[in-house]
Amino acid sequence: MNRQRGVVIDVIGEGKTDVGQDKAPTRPTNGVVPILLHKLCGKPEGMLIRRFAFPFAFGKGLRKKAWLAKRRAHYHGSAGVVFVLDSEGGLKDLKSKRTDLQEGRDQGLPEFPMAVGVAHPCIEAWLLADAEAIRRACELNAAPTVPREPEQLPAPRHDRQNNPKTALARAAGSKHGLSAEQKDRIAAEMNDLDLVRQRCRLGFAPFAEEVEQRIRPLF
């Protein structure tokens, strides 16, 4: 059993790519959300992440899942919680999910830190924002051409051939998609988060603001 001591943040997300796969509290070295969360908080040495996949989160309905995630984190001794989902659709889906997450968070325990976010249309849009990070992580000879506004690409379920997942794979020089580990390496190389804010104004920018206001003060 992991006995590392530190400030534990619960992270809930779509699955292995978003949150990683370690169950016990561990360092934020895998999962796109934990890696970027660590950077947004100033890379604190004491951050530990406890991960939960969204499909297994308690409760029915997104509002209830958000509230129960916050309640569980509070009563289990975590210092805060971060909940991130993909919009998987258009602007209506983005706004609806963000509203549900915020209303669930604000249901109670007002002093307990919780940041919520919606990646639009999916988490790969955030990775696609930084061509230099892709170059370094994938050991390319030159930075690939990436969309200036990756959030404008359609969701994977709407266009299987042209979406942030397929665009990221092409940028990385892969014909078969990228593994969760490859996406972790890209996230680890993302040093210019202001660039990601500029190119992902709908999803990453408001999430980053929430993290800096609600989670970063813990460190």
PyMOL commands that set and color helices and strands:
alter all, ss='L'
color gray80, all
select helices_A, chain A and resi 16-19+32-40+54-56+62-75+91-105+124-128+131-138+150-152+164-171+180-188+193-199+204-214+216-218
alter helices_A, ss='H'
color red, helices_A
select strands_A, chain A and resi 7-13+47-53+80-86+114-119
alter strands_A, ss='S'
color yellow, strands_A
deselect
rebuild
show_as cartoon
